[in-house]
Amino acid sequence: MKLSVLLLGILFSFNAHAKGVRLVCAEANSSTNLLIQVHHHKQQWVYQIDELVMRNGKTDALGGVAQISKNNGIYTINYKSNTSESKTLINPKTGTMTVQDLADGNKITEYQCRPSNPKK
């Protein structure tokens, strides 16, 4: 058991340092999975949730703008649109994603994440 946890940690660390992260995340007590990707592309950070793509500082398909950064291996996505505002923290080392909905009374939603292999 300890070996598998160690290997999982190494895998998360490798993914976090290589080219970004690609994770499948689910909220506790939910069977719905989200495909999450954060990577660097053409000198800018890109954050993708399923089909929605957010580029650092650029307006997305929903009219919002994300500010994306990475510090000490943790990805931070600050998102704001006319109807919503949120702060997302993705920690690949612990396999967690926390979303704080700033427009809904600071409601916090926790997700458990695992590595996802890219489609081939």
TALIN-V62493 format. One record per residue. N is the residue number from 1. RES is the residue in one letter. D_CENTER is the distance of its C-alpha to the mean C-alpha in Angstrom with 1 decimal. Layout:
N;RES;D_CENTER / N;RES;D_CENTER
This chain:
1;M;26.3 / 2;K;25.7 / 3;L;25.6 / 4;S;22.9 / 5;V;20.7 / 6;L;21.5 / 7;L;20.8 / 8;L;17.3 / 9;G;16.6 / 10;I;18.1 / 11;L;16.1 / 12;F;12.7 / 13;S;14.4 / 14;F;15.8 / 15;N;12.6 / 16;A;11.1 / 17;H;14.4 / 18;A;15.5 / 19;K;13.7 / 20;G;9.9 / 21;V;7.9 / 22;R;8.2 / 23;L;7.6 / 24;V;9.3 / 25;C;8.6 / 26;A;11.5 / 27;E;12.9 / 28;A;16.0 / 29;N;19.1 / 30;S;17.5 / 31;S;18.0 / 32;T;15.5 / 33;N;12.6 / 34;L;9.5 / 35;L;8.7 / 36;I;5.2 / 37;Q;6.0 / 38;V;6.1 / 39;H;9.8 / 40;H;13.0 / 41;H;15.5 / 42;K;18.9 / 43;Q;18.5 / 44;Q;15.4 / 45;W;11.6 / 46;V;10.1 / 47;Y;6.8 / 48;Q;7.6 / 49;I;7.6 / 50;D;10.7 / 51;E;13.3 / 52;L;12.1 / 53;V;11.6 / 54;M;11.1 / 55;R;12.9 / 56;N;13.3 / 57;G;16.4 / 58;K;17.2 / 59;T;18.0 / 60;D;16.1 / 61;A;17.9 / 62;L;17.8 / 63;G;19.3 / 64;G;16.5 / 65;V;15.4 / 66;A;12.1 / 67;Q;12.6 / 68;I;10.0 / 69;S;11.0 / 70;K;10.9 / 71;N;13.4 / 72;N;14.7 / 73;G;11.9 / 74;I;9.3 / 75;Y;6.9 / 76;T;7.9 / 77;I;7.8 / 78;N;11.2 / 79;Y;12.1 / 80;K;15.8 / 81;S;18.0 / 82;N;21.5 / 83;T;20.6 / 84;S;17.3 / 85;E;15.6 / 86;S;12.5 / 87;K;10.5 / 88;T;7.0 / 89;L;6.8 / 90;I;4.8 / 91;N;8.0 / 92;P;8.7 / 93;K;12.3 / 94;T;12.5 / 95;G;10.1 / 96;T;8.8 / 97;M;6.3 / 98;T;8.7 / 99;V;9.2 / 100;Q;12.5 / 101;D;14.5 / 102;L;16.9 / 103;A;19.1 / 104;D;19.8 / 105;G;21.3 / 106;N;18.2 / 107;K;17.3 / 108;I;14.6 / 109;T;12.8 / 110;E;11.6 / 111;Y;9.9 / 112;Q;10.9 / 113;C;9.2 / 114;R;11.3 / 115;P;11.5 / 116;S;12.3 / 117;N;15.2 / 118;P;15.3 / 119;K;18.0 / 120;K;21.3
